[in-house]
Amino acid sequence: MSPRLEEFLFAPANARSVAALRIGLAAVAAFAFYPYDTGALATLVQAPWLVHLYRDVIQTKTYWLLTMAALAAFAAGLWSRPAGLLAALLLAPYVPIQGVMISRYLLWFAVTALSLLCSDRRWALRSLIGFPQRNDVGPTWPIRLIQLQLSTLYLVNAIAKSSPGYLSGGALAAMSTRLPNFLVQCADGLFTLAGISIPLGIAAAATVAIEYCLAIGFWFPRLRWPTAVLGAVFHAGLTRLITIAALDIASVALYAAFLLPVRSPRARVASNVASR
């Protein structure tokens, strides 16, 4: 393995950043996974015995309170690894719900990945009961998985839309009239934003270009904050056009995995010394 790749994946993670991700991610997950007892099940869980299991166990208040208790323990930093893994295990059945599946999968994957780190080394109840606050939270690769997942989401969307039918605006016009989650109809070939009418072809091409930028831009340190601002504006604009449940909130929340320092200060110092 090359030294750069080894450093990218296995450098010590920043304890404060991991703690901030733990708290923020738990809060966003609690929001995105509610309500617990509504929504049609996705096709992969349509087996009769699974339908009964959801009705009698998973979509009950008792199961939901147990799930939230595990997520709260994870957020509070009370033995984050077992609490996070338990929360991820309990949240998993709530993922395959139609209309919210992608946003919930993003957050479930992030909770699972982050629970592999000792995120309770900082800003945690664990330190209040006598455990020292240390910096050894683990390597950076679980955070890299969260970053890679977010980039893959944007990249897959951009590639799927990079077709003549979509870029011409025709597919977007058809979807606006047929899909119930579109808030405006663009059958006339125009999309109106802030009082300005934009041809659908230009709007579609701009959407694809922005998603390519979001898939790539976060990987360049100097472009991360401009990319985050672009993504926030992009998702804010999307809310005027289409309803995609909590996907906007989940995507923007995961920007923190790029914006917060990933490596510990000691790892950065050691890397600078080695490069000299």
Long-range contacts (C-beta under 8 A, 24 or more apart in sequence): 7-267, 7-271, 8-140, 8-144, 9-139, 9-140, 9-141, 9-144, 10-139, 10-140, 10-141, 11-139, 11-140, 11-262, 11-263, 11-264, 11-267, 11-271, 12-135, 12-136, 12-137, 12-138, 12-139, 12-140, 12-263, 12-264, 12-266, 12-267, 13-117, 13-137, 13-138, 13-139, 13-140, 13-142, 13-143, 13-262, 13-263, 13-264, 14-137, 14-260, 14-261, 14-262, 14-263, 14-264, 14-265, 15-121, 15-122, 15-133, 15-134, 15-135, 15-136, 15-137, 15-264, 16-122, 16-123, 16-261, 17-143, 17-260, 17-261, 17-262, 18-114, 18-117, 18-119, 18-121, 18-122, 18-137, 18-143, 19-77, 19-119, 19-120, 19-121, 19-122, 19-123, 19-124, 20-123, 20-256, 20-260, 21-114, 21-119, 21-143, 21-256, 21-257, 21-260, 22-74, 22-75, 22-77, 22-80, 22-84, 22-114, 22-119, 22-120, 23-75, 23-123, 24-253, 24-256, 25-107, 25-110, 25-111, 25-114, 25-253, 26-71, 26-72, 26-74, 26-75, 26-87, 26-111, 27-75, 28-107, 28-249, 28-250, 28-253, 29-71, 29-87, 29-91, 29-107, 29-108, 29-110, 29-111, 30-68, 30-71, 31-246, 31-249, 32-100, 32-103, 32-104, 32-107, 32-245, 32-246, 32-249, 32-250, 33-67, 33-91, 33-94, 33-104, 33-107, 36-61, 36-63, 36-64, 36-67, 36-94, 37-61, 37-64, 39-97, 39-98, 39-99, 39-100, 40-97, 40-98, 40-99, 41-96, 41-97, 41-98, 42-96, 42-97, 42-98, 42-101, 44-96, 45-93, 45-96, 54-93, 58-93, 58-94, 63-90, 66-90, 67-91, 67-94, 71-111, 74-111, 74-115, 76-124, 76-125, 77-119, 77-120, 77-122, 77-123, 77-124, 77-125, 77-126, 77-127, 78-120, 78-124, 78-125, 78-126, 79-120, 79-126, 80-115, 80-117, 80-118, 80-119, 80-120, 80-124, 80-126, 81-115, 81-116, 81-117, 81-118, 83-115, 84-111, 84-112, 84-114, 84-115, 84-119, 85-112, 85-115, 87-111, 87-115, 88-112, 88-115, 99-181, 99-245, 100-245, 100-246, 102-153, 102-244, 102-247, 103-244, 103-245, 103-246, 103-247, 103-249, 103-250, 103-251, 104-246, 104-250, 106-149, 106-150, 106-153, 106-247, 106-250, 106-251, 106-254, 107-250, 107-253, 109-145, 109-146, 109-149, 110-146, 110-149, 110-254, 110-257, 113-142, 113-143, 113-145, 113-146, 114-142, 114-143, 114-146, 116-142, 117-142, 117-143, 135-264, 135-266, 140-262, 140-263, 143-257, 143-262, 144-262, 146-254, 146-257, 147-218, 147-219, 147-257, 147-258, 149-254, 150-218, 150-251, 150-254, 150-255, 150-257, 150-258, 151-214, 151-215, 151-216, 151-218, 151-219, 152-215, 153-251, 154-211, 154-212, 154-214, 154-215, 155-211, 155-212, 155-215, 155-216, 157-211, 158-208, 158-211, 158-212, 158-215, 161-204, 161-207, 161-208, 161-211, 162-208, 166-204, 166-208, 167-201, 167-204, 167-205, 167-208, 168-200, 168-201, 168-204, 169-199, 169-200, 169-201, 169-202, 169-203, 169-204, 170-200, 171-204, 172-200, 172-203, 172-204, 173-200, 181-242, 181-243, 181-244, 182-241, 182-242, 182-243, 183-240, 183-241, 183-242, 183-243, 184-240, 184-241, 191-241, 193-237, 193-240, 210-234, 218-255, 218-258, 224-258, 224-259, 225-259, 227-258, 228-255, 228-258, 228-259, 231-255
